[in-house]
Structures are given as C-alpha cells and as structure tokens.
Amino acid sequence: MLPLDVIYSDRISDFLVRVRGIRPDCSYVIYCSKGNLVLRFNGDELTVREQEMLMVVPGSEVSYVNSTADCECRMIAVYGDMRREISGTCLREDINWLEKSNYIRENPILPLTHYQNEICRVFADFYTSFSTKITSEVDDKVVRNILTAGIITLLDWIGSHMPTVNLPHTQGRTNIVFKQYLSLIQESKGRKREVQWYADKLSITPKYLTTICHNVSGKSASEIANESTVIEIKRLLTQTDLSSKEICQQLDFVTHSFFCRYVKREIGMSAKEYRKKHKK
C-alpha cells in the first residue's frame, strides 16, 4: 500500500478526480513521458508536452481537456502530514525553497532534458516497485525517503531555470536575514522555538524578525519555528522507537507535561495516539 497522504496514478482522469477533494492542501506533479496532454489550468488551456512536467501548488484548479492517442503520463500528489513533512525537509535542505515555490506559481511547466527525463522514468519505476508492496516500517521509510529525494532533486532542476535577479538593497537585506533565519531553523532541528533566541543570533529584535518573516513568507517567526518542531516530533514518533519522554528531552522541552500539552495543541492528539495511528 502507499504511504499516508500520497496519491500516485498513471491515469490522468482518475487522478484529477481523486485530488479534487483535497485541492486546498495538495501539491502534485504531472509528468508527461510521451505524447501531449491538454489541461485547463486555473481557467486557461495548457499543453503539457512530451518530456515536460506540470507542477501544481495547493489551491490550483486543474481539469482534463484531451490528449494524444500515444500520451503517457504519471502523476503523484502529496497532501496533509506528508506535504508538511516534505515542506519541512525542503526548508532544512534548500534555503532557496521559498523563491522556488514562488517561481513555480508563475512558471508551472518545467521542460526536462533527456537526462532528467530518464531520471523521472527510473524514479517512477523505483517508487512504484516499493510503494505497492509496503510490508514493514523499513519499506515505509524507504518510500518516504525516495519521495523526499525526488522533491529535492526537482527543486534543484527548478533552480537551474530561475533567472538571477538583482534585488534592491532593502529587499536584498530582508531576504538575507530570512535565509539566515531558515538556516538557524535547520541547524536547531526543532529544539529551539523561542523567537528571542533566533533574534539574538541574528542581532535583531524579535519584532523585526517577525516582520521580515511575515513579509517574505506570510508566516510569523514563531509559526515557522513551531512548524519545524512539529515536523521533527512527527518524524521521531513515526520513524523511531524513542519514548515520549526521550523525544521531550531531545527537543529541549522544559518538562514532559508541557511537551504533552504542546503536542496535543499542535497536532490535535497525544503523542501516543499519533504514533499508534501513523507508525507502520
């Protein structure tokens, strides 16, 4: 079976029906390996040609129009906890992920080189062979790692298409501070949640850091720090055998009781309940 919060298909009509119900919380790619595929994308007709990939961000409207007789496509969508887990990984691994995400919104079609096309074919076959035969926790981890690696590789390809932009001084300074903040988030691995701690490291005030984060990402500094912690908690609960108290200590919570309240507030259930529901 497929891991939680992932949809994979090689049938475009079936795929679009399945993702329609989760559209506000769903990111997906449509990879066309052969022929042409015509879609209606946010009100406009769009053609995905052979060796091209359509990248779809949450909230987009996509419907099928037609395709050539020889059209072959593969689609994969992530949503819910899986999308948030991957977003957290991208935040830690690619400091330019926000710019790349904005670029995708304006340039949803990614043309692939012959080499990239072959990589997509191999990735799709490799992912399918594992994801349809998950029988253990190890298999589930392999599938999640394959998927995460694929997304990070895709971000690298997107970066090669992005133009170099010389930002005004003030905007450039804002982006530099924001990237430095994300770098500190990455290094903390969910252990630091206090905006004051990050502000001190950056030699700015917490208010200024929050303003920068909101202007660049639409989220406050506190929200970004908490998201990183929640992602790490979920990872430790589903991918390790650490007890709740051990996770609490690893992430530098003051007391176990506070950790339990934090998990309940941020995740909506206890650590024990989350592990029971999501760990394979």
MIKOLBA-712993 format. One line per field, with one value per residue: residue in one letter; x, y, z of N, C-alpha, C in turn; residue number from 1. Coordinates in steps of 0.02 Angstrom, whole numbers. Example, Ala and Ser with C-alpha at 12.3 -4.5 7.8 and 13.67 -1.06 7.14 Angstrom:
// MIKOLBA-712993
gutor: (A	S)
nX: (660	642)
nY: (-284	-112)
nZ: (390	354)
caX: (615	684)
caY: (-225	-53)
caZ: (390	357)
cX: (660	645)
cY: (-165	2)
cZ: (390	394)
marti: (1	2)
// end
This chain:
// MIKOLBA-712993
gutor: (M	L	P	L	D	V	I	Y	S	D	R	I	S	D	F	L	V	R	V	R	G	I	R	P	D	C	S	Y	V	I	Y	C	S	K	G	N	L	V	L	R	F	N	G	D	E	L	T	V	R	E	Q	E	M	L	M	V	V	P	G	S	E	V	S	Y	V	N	S	T	A	D	C	E	C	R	M	I	A	V	Y	G	D	M	R	R	E	I	S	G	T	C	L	R	E	D	I	N	W	L	E	K	S	N	Y	I	R	E	N	P	I	L	P	L	T	H	Y	Q	N	E	I	C	R	V	F	A	D	F	Y	T	S	F	S	T	K	I	T	S	E	V	D	D	K	V	V	R	N	I	L	T	A	G	I	I	T	L	L	D	W	I	G	S	H	M	P	T	V	N	L	P	H	T	Q	G	R	T	N	I	V	F	K	Q	Y	L	S	L	I	Q	E	S	K	G	R	K	R	E	V	Q	W	Y	A	D	K	L	S	I	T	P	K	Y	L	T	T	I	C	H	N	V	S	G	K	S	A	S	E	I	A	N	E	S	T	V	I	E	I	K	R	L	L	T	Q	T	D	L	S	S	K	E	I	C	Q	Q	L	D	F	V	T	H	S	F	F	C	R	Y	V	K	R	E	I	G	M	S	A	K	E	Y	R	K	K	H	K	K)
nX: (42	15	108	47	-57	-23	-46	-40	-35	-62	-162	-240	-371	-433	-344	-357	-487	-475	-386	-458	-544	-458	-395	-362	-257	-155	-13	54	131	130	191	239	283	271	194	61	-26	-174	-236	-352	-298	-312	-411	-359	-313	-193	-48	39	183	278	411	398	350	216	193	99	28	-46	-222	-241	-338	-373	-415	-457	-437	-402	-302	-162	-164	-56	-15	71	71	123	73	92	41	52	-9	-83	-7	105	140	172	279	373	387	447	569	621	635	739	841	854	888	836	708	585	588	592	470	382	421	374	236	220	278	231	260	388	518	606	771	852	922	862	733	753	791	671	591	656	645	504	475	551	495	363	383	419	318	198	210	225	272	327	396	520	510	414	485	583	508	460	581	626	529	548	680	659	583	675	772	698	677	807	821	726	788	890	825	784	796	935	917	941	914	835	923	859	762	846	920	819	785	907	918	805	840	950	885	808	913	963	850	855	975	941	853	721	734	737	622	594	572	650	775	822	821	919	1032	1037	1059	955	793	657	532	566	617	502	424	499	490	352	330	403	363	232	205	227	379	373	277	345	454	386	323	433	472	358	357	475	443	339	412	501	411	354	459	555	592	591	540	403	451	588	591	544	652	754	714	723	619	548	479	402	264	231	275	183	64	94	107	-24	-93	-36	-40	-160	-191	-134	41	56	-63	-46	68	19	-79	-11	115	194)
nY: (-60	119	250	356	493	510	509	413	386	325	361	494	553	484	516	659	669	611	699	815	832	861	976	1108	1075	1011	964	929	838	820	715	704	581	541	591	717	815	897	1018	1109	1241	1331	1407	1433	1360	1234	1155	1008	946	811	752	851	930	964	1068	1080	1186	1200	1232	1258	1251	1117	1031	897	904	853	727	662	509	430	469	464	472	507	532	610	649	743	771	840	778	722	813	923	870	851	983	1037	969	1018	1151	1139	1083	1157	1316	1409	1377	1445	1549	1468	1403	1511	1541	1428	1449	1549	1493	1355	1247	1134	1107	960	894	768	684	714	672	534	508	536	432	319	349	347	212	147	200	152	13	-5	61	-5	-121	-116	-184	-172	-68	-23	-29	72	185	187	217	345	414	401	477	604	629	637	756	852	841	886	1020	1065	1057	1153	1267	1285	1342	1465	1642	1752	1876	2044	2114	2258	2354	2355	2253	2149	2138	2100	1972	1907	1905	1828	1706	1675	1654	1540	1452	1442	1383	1260	1209	1196	1091	1077	1102	1230	1354	1481	1645	1749	1690	1661	1790	1852	1782	1831	1961	2057	2129	2035	2078	2138	2027	1948	2030	2028	1891	1878	1966	1904	1768	1760	1705	1706	1724	1641	1546	1479	1424	1340	1253	1183	1115	1035	954	883	816	732	656	588	516	429	369	322	230	300	350	451	534	532	595	719	762	764	867	974	1018	1095	1024	861	861	985	964	865	937	1029	948	899	1018	1065	958	896	780	656	610	472	429	481	412	279	288	325	263	133)
nZ: (0	-22	59	193	148	11	-164	-307	-482	-650	-730	-792	-784	-678	-577	-564	-519	-394	-327	-323	-215	-111	-143	-83	0	-66	-159	-319	-456	-633	-744	-909	-1013	-1141	-1295	-1297	-1176	-1139	-1033	-926	-839	-699	-763	-889	-1047	-1058	-1121	-1091	-1143	-1221	-1121	-1024	-869	-764	-628	-485	-369	-202	-203	-337	-490	-591	-737	-850	-1027	-1161	-1245	-1339	-1435	-1405	-1280	-1127	-956	-788	-623	-464	-301	-150	13	164	313	251	150	229	299	197	155	267	263	143	179	270	192	74	58	-27	-54	-42	-138	-250	-241	-262	-392	-460	-457	-550	-661	-707	-792	-821	-925	-974	-982	-1086	-1000	-875	-903	-913	-782	-717	-766	-713	-576	-560	-589	-490	-373	-384	-376	-244	-167	-187	-119	20	169	291	423	383	242	223	266	168	53	87	95	-37	-102	-43	-83	-219	-229	-181	-280	-389	-351	-365	-504	-541	-493	-586	-691	-650	-662	-626	-509	-470	-322	-245	-118	11	-1	-33	87	174	124	143	284	313	252	331	450	419	401	531	589	525	578	712	720	768	904	956	995	1032	982	1023	1046	917	863	940	895	767	788	793	831	906	856	734	665	657	576	456	423	404	297	194	191	234	354	533	631	742	702	599	668	757	666	617	732	756	642	664	783	737	647	732	809	716	647	733	885	1000	1162	1225	1327	1299	1174	1212	1293	1196	1112	1192	1280	1425	1527	1537	1546	1492	1362	1322	1323	1224	1109	1101	1077	955	865	884	947	1066	1090	1096	1035	906	861	864	766	648	636	549)
caX: (0	52	113	-7	-60	8	-87	1	-76	-43	-225	-250	-440	-443	-302	-385	-547	-452	-355	-503	-572	-408	-360	-331	-199	-123	36	67	164	107	250	219	341	259	134	42	-84	-204	-274	-373	-260	-334	-452	-327	-294	-120	-25	99	212	324	469	383	318	174	198	37	30	-112	-273	-248	-393	-348	-462	-435	-469	-392	-232	-148	-175	4	4	86	84	123	57	99	18	62	-53	-85	56	161	160	205	344	419	400	496	633	644	656	804	891	861	873	802	646	530	592	575	398	351	436	329	170	220	305	214	285	461	545	657	823	849	946	810	678	771	789	600	568	685	614	435	476	579	445	307	401	420	258	142	224	249	254	361	413	578	485	381	538	616	463	460	646	626	486	581	738	634	563	736	802	656	693	871	808	691	837	929	785	768	843	969	885	973	862	852	960	815	732	900	935	764	793	967	901	758	877	990	838	793	973	963	796	881	1025	911	817	661	749	728	557	588	592	704	839	842	834	984	1082	1040	1072	899	740	606	480	592	621	433	403	533	460	284	334	431	328	162	201	268	439	351	244	396	491	342	314	493	469	305	381	525	406	305	462	527	357	338	518	599	558	602	481	381	497	652	581	539	720	793	693	735	560	564	450	364	194	224	281	120	14	115	88	-97	-115	-11	-56	-231	-196	-74	97	40	-116	-18	111	-24	-117	30	175	180)
caY: (0	182	283	402	559	511	481	400	356	337	376	565	569	457	555	725	660	596	757	872	839	885	1029	1162	1051	960	982	871	846	779	704	677	548	529	624	782	816	964	1028	1177	1256	1395	1443	1437	1296	1224	1092	978	908	757	772	909	916	1017	1071	1110	1206	1195	1280	1265	1217	1080	982	865	925	797	705	623	437	398	504	426	517	482	586	596	705	737	816	828	774	707	876	965	839	866	1055	1047	944	1066	1210	1125	1063	1205	1381	1449	1342	1492	1580	1417	1393	1568	1533	1377	1479	1589	1452	1287	1196	1125	1065	915	871	696	652	722	629	466	505	532	364	274	365	323	139	129	218	106	-54	-7	87	-51	-182	-99	-236	-160	1	-7	-14	137	236	189	253	416	442	406	533	665	638	660	826	893	841	930	1089	1082	1070	1217	1320	1296	1381	1530	1695	1787	1941	2090	2144	2321	2341	2338	2187	2101	2129	2061	1903	1880	1890	1772	1645	1660	1626	1472	1413	1428	1334	1196	1186	1181	1027	1076	1110	1299	1380	1550	1694	1789	1655	1671	1861	1865	1754	1873	2029	2100	2121	1986	2110	2147	1961	1928	2071	2001	1825	1888	1998	1858	1703	1763	1673	1738	1686	1589	1493	1441	1384	1287	1204	1142	1070	986	907	839	772	681	611	546	471	378	338	297	199	342	361	520	570	540	647	781	782	777	930	1027	1044	1104	968	814	881	1039	931	831	989	1058	900	898	1081	1074	901	880	716	642	578	401	420	495	356	222	299	337	222	70)
caZ: (0	-24	124	209	117	-55	-218	-366	-535	-720	-764	-777	-764	-611	-531	-553	-477	-325	-294	-322	-148	-63	-180	-44	40	-108	-211	-361	-520	-688	-788	-974	-1042	-1213	-1321	-1270	-1131	-1136	-971	-909	-779	-671	-811	-954	-1077	-1052	-1150	-1063	-1199	-1206	-1083	-984	-806	-736	-555	-462	-298	-170	-222	-410	-523	-649	-765	-911	-1089	-1207	-1251	-1399	-1426	-1377	-1219	-1067	-900	-719	-577	-392	-259	-78	50	236	350	207	118	279	314	142	157	320	239	93	215	301	143	19	87	-78	-72	-47	-204	-300	-237	-296	-464	-486	-466	-612	-716	-685	-838	-819	-979	-949	-1028	-1097	-938	-824	-922	-894	-709	-699	-782	-663	-512	-559	-585	-425	-322	-391	-354	-171	-136	-193	-82	87	217	354	438	342	175	225	270	102	8	107	76	-110	-120	-22	-127	-284	-223	-176	-347	-430	-332	-396	-575	-546	-482	-647	-738	-622	-680	-572	-500	-425	-281	-212	-56	68	-13	-28	158	203	103	175	354	314	238	390	499	398	413	603	600	502	625	778	714	810	975	977	974	1056	932	1053	1036	847	854	970	850	707	811	778	880	887	816	666	635	640	519	397	407	378	231	145	187	256	420	584	651	788	664	562	717	782	613	616	791	746	592	696	829	697	619	786	830	665	617	785	942	1059	1202	1228	1371	1264	1123	1251	1311	1135	1084	1243	1315	1496	1564	1496	1546	1443	1296	1307	1307	1160	1056	1096	1046	887	822	892	983	1106	1054	1092	985	840	844	851	704	589	629	516)
cX: (44	56	57	0	-22	-40	-42	-43	-44	-105	-246	-320	-454	-404	-333	-448	-526	-422	-402	-530	-523	-368	-328	-267	-157	-74	48	103	134	164	227	281	334	195	122	-22	-110	-249	-300	-343	-276	-368	-423	-310	-218	-101	40	126	259	388	459	347	278	176	138	40	-40	-159	-284	-307	-367	-401	-436	-473	-463	-318	-224	-154	-115	27	15	107	86	114	67	81	35	18	-48	-16	116	186	197	274	395	436	452	566	663	670	726	858	904	839	836	733	587	529	572	500	360	362	388	260	165	242	293	240	362	483	603	709	815	870	893	750	691	770	716	572	592	653	544	432	499	527	387	323	401	351	199	152	251	225	286	375	472	556	453	432	572	574	463	526	653	587	519	641	716	615	624	771	763	669	759	863	774	740	877	891	771	819	876	941	925	920	883	884	915	785	786	918	881	771	853	952	854	794	921	946	822	853	979	909	821	931	995	874	759	672	735	663	548	614	650	772	865	860	903	1041	1092	1054	1018	846	691	551	503	596	552	407	434	501	391	285	357	387	254	151	245	329	420	318	295	435	449	330	373	493	417	325	431	492	372	354	487	475	346	399	569	558	570	537	463	428	564	647	578	609	761	777	692	671	575	540	412	291	182	229	215	66	30	94	13	-123	-97	-33	-129	-243	-133	-20	83	-12	-89	26	70	-59	-73	91	157	204)
cY: (62	211	334	467	564	479	473	366	368	348	447	581	545	498	622	722	650	657	816	885	866	943	1082	1140	1002	991	920	889	798	774	670	647	537	563	692	775	888	968	1099	1192	1327	1439	1448	1368	1291	1156	1070	930	853	785	840	887	977	1013	1111	1123	1202	1251	1289	1225	1183	1031	956	891	869	779	667	549	403	427	456	474	479	542	564	659	690	789	801	826	760	770	920	937	855	940	1071	1025	993	1129	1199	1115	1115	1274	1427	1421	1390	1526	1530	1403	1449	1564	1483	1405	1517	1548	1378	1231	1194	1080	1024	900	796	659	656	678	556	457	499	462	315	285	337	247	115	142	168	37	-60	9	39	-115	-168	-152	-224	-86	23	10	55	194	243	230	328	449	450	468	600	680	664	734	872	897	888	1003	1111	1097	1137	1274	1336	1337	1452	1582	1725	1857	1983	2129	2213	2307	2319	2269	2133	2086	2087	1987	1869	1860	1830	1706	1625	1629	1554	1426	1395	1377	1265	1167	1164	1115	1022	1089	1180	1326	1454	1599	1736	1757	1666	1744	1880	1840	1798	1946	2079	2089	2067	2015	2118	2080	1937	1966	2045	1935	1833	1919	1949	1796	1705	1730	1711	1695	1629	1531	1449	1396	1326	1233	1156	1092	1016	933	857	792	716	631	563	496	414	341	314	263	238	352	435	562	581	593	716	807	801	845	987	1058	1045	1046	923	834	938	1011	899	881	1020	1013	900	960	1086	1018	880	813	705	609	504	387	430	438	294	228	299	293	154	12)
cZ: (0	46	132	169	51	-105	-279	-419	-603	-763	-745	-752	-693	-560	-514	-511	-404	-290	-287	-251	-96	-92	-136	-8	0	-158	-253	-425	-571	-738	-852	-1007	-1117	-1234	-1289	-1228	-1127	-1074	-967	-840	-755	-723	-881	-981	-1079	-1080	-1116	-1116	-1174	-1174	-1049	-920	-784	-661	-529	-387	-269	-192	-296	-437	-586	-672	-832	-972	-1141	-1208	-1316	-1383	-1393	-1311	-1161	-1012	-834	-673	-505	-353	-187	-44	124	268	305	172	167	297	260	141	210	299	188	126	245	248	89	44	37	-97	-81	-115	-259	-300	-272	-372	-496	-500	-531	-673	-700	-731	-834	-876	-953	-1003	-1037	-1033	-884	-838	-902	-818	-685	-711	-729	-595	-507	-552	-516	-370	-324	-363	-278	-142	-138	-152	-12	137	285	363	396	271	172	227	202	54	23	86	0	-132	-103	-66	-195	-283	-220	-243	-393	-414	-363	-470	-585	-539	-544	-698	-714	-642	-618	-568	-451	-386	-256	-145	1	60	-7	44	192	186	135	247	358	300	297	444	482	410	487	621	581	553	692	779	763	883	1001	950	993	1003	958	1041	966	835	882	925	789	723	789	832	858	843	744	630	614	580	454	375	376	308	177	136	204	323	468	599	697	752	628	610	743	730	609	674	781	695	622	746	791	668	673	810	780	639	668	839	1006	1097	1201	1272	1337	1209	1156	1268	1250	1106	1135	1270	1390	1538	1516	1492	1496	1372	1276	1287	1239	1102	1046	1061	973	839	827	926	1022	1064	1045	1038	915	817	826	783	643	582	601	559)
marti: (1	2	3	4	5	6	7	8	9	10	11	12	13	14	15	16	17	18	19	20	21	22	23	24	25	26	27	28	29	30	31	32	33	34	35	36	37	38	39	40	41	42	43	44	45	46	47	48	49	50	51	52	53	54	55	56	57	58	59	60	61	62	63	64	65	66	67	68	69	70	71	72	73	74	75	76	77	78	79	80	81	82	83	84	85	86	87	88	89	90	91	92	93	94	95	96	97	98	99	100	101	102	103	104	105	106	107	108	109	110	111	112	113	114	115	116	117	118	119	120	121	122	123	124	125	126	127	128	129	130	131	132	133	134	135	136	137	138	139	140	141	142	143	144	145	146	147	148	149	150	151	152	153	154	155	156	157	158	159	160	161	162	163	164	165	166	167	168	169	170	171	172	173	174	175	176	177	178	179	180	181	182	183	184	185	186	187	188	189	190	191	192	193	194	195	196	197	198	199	200	201	202	203	204	205	206	207	208	209	210	211	212	213	214	215	216	217	218	219	220	221	222	223	224	225	226	227	228	229	230	231	232	233	234	235	236	237	238	239	240	241	242	243	244	245	246	247	248	249	250	251	252	253	254	255	256	257	258	259	260	261	262	263	264	265	266	267	268	269	270	271	272	273	274	275	276	277	278	279	280)
// end
